[in-house]
Amino acid sequence: MNLYARIRHKFLKKDQLDGNIYAVRHGTYKGNFIVYINSVGEEYNFLVLPFNEVLTITKTEFDNGIKEKIVDIIERLPHNVYEICCAQYNES
């Protein structure tokens, strides 16, 4: 892992999901990005980009996806971009 990646992972904590965008590396959504929107009970809700679809994943599945490198955290979105993603999620 290069220096930039190590610094990025250190500051983007897994328990602070609001506004994080992830790259999907494997599976049905391979090649897409998912933006964390909220959690309801034991499930996380995401907006799939670029198709603006809603995706619900259990916390266990998501944690396993991070551990198995199925999804990689990219960055925390700027607040104004995150607000647009939330609005699009609410319309979907």
C-alpha positions in Angstrom: 0.0 0.0 0.0 1.5 3.4 -1.0 1.9 6.3 1.4 -1.2 8.1 0.2 -3.4 5.1 0.7 -2.1 4.5 4.2 -2.8 8.1 5.2 -6.2 8.1 3.6 -7.2 4.9 5.4 -6.0 6.3 8.7 -8.2 9.4 8.6 -11.3 7.7 7.1 -12.5 5.6 10.0 -14.9 2.8 9.3 -17.3 3.8 12.1 -17.7 7.3 10.5 -19.6 6.4 7.3 -21.5 9.6 6.6 -20.5 11.0 3.2 -18.0 8.2 2.4 -17.9 6.9 -1.2 -16.7 3.4 -2.0 -15.5 1.6 -5.1 -17.1 -1.8 -5.7 -14.4 -4.2 -7.0 -16.4 -7.5 -7.3 -19.9 -8.7 -7.7 -23.1 -7.4 -9.3 -22.1 -3.7 -8.8 -18.5 -4.1 -9.9 -17.2 -0.9 -11.4 -19.7 1.3 -9.7 -19.4 3.6 -6.7 -21.6 3.5 -3.7 -22.3 6.4 -1.4 -23.3 5.8 2.3 -26.6 7.5 3.0 -27.9 6.1 6.4 -28.4 3.1 8.5 -31.7 1.5 9.6 -31.4 -1.1 12.2 -28.8 -3.6 11.1 -28.7 -2.4 7.5 -26.8 0.3 5.6 -28.4 2.2 2.8 -26.3 3.4 -0.2 -26.8 5.3 -3.4 -25.2 3.5 -6.4 -23.5 5.8 -8.8 -23.8 6.5 -11.7 -27.2 4.8 -11.9 -28.8 6.5 -8.8 -30.1 3.2 -7.5 -30.8 2.4 -3.9 -28.8 -0.5 -2.4 -29.3 -1.9 1.1 -26.6 -4.1 2.6 -26.5 -5.6 6.1 -23.7 -4.3 8.4 -22.2 -7.8 8.5 -22.1 -8.1 4.7 -20.6 -4.6 4.4 -17.9 -5.2 7.0 -17.1 -8.5 5.3 -16.8 -6.6 2.0 -14.3 -4.2 3.4 -12.3 -7.0 5.0 -12.3 -9.1 1.8 -11.5 -6.0 -0.4 -14.8 -6.3 -2.3 -15.3 -2.6 -1.7 -12.6 0.0 -1.1 -13.2 3.4 0.6 -12.3 6.2 -1.8 -12.8 9.4 0.2 -15.3 11.5 2.2 -17.4 13.5 -0.2 -17.6 17.3 0.2 -20.7 18.3 2.1 -22.5 19.9 -0.9 -21.9 16.8 -3.1 -23.1 14.5 -0.2 -26.3 16.6 0.1 -27.0 16.1 -3.6 -26.5 12.4 -3.2 -28.9 12.3 -0.3 -31.5 14.3 -2.3 -31.1 11.8 -5.1 -31.5 8.9 -2.7 -34.7 10.4 -1.4 -36.1 10.7 -4.9 -35.3 7.1 -5.8 
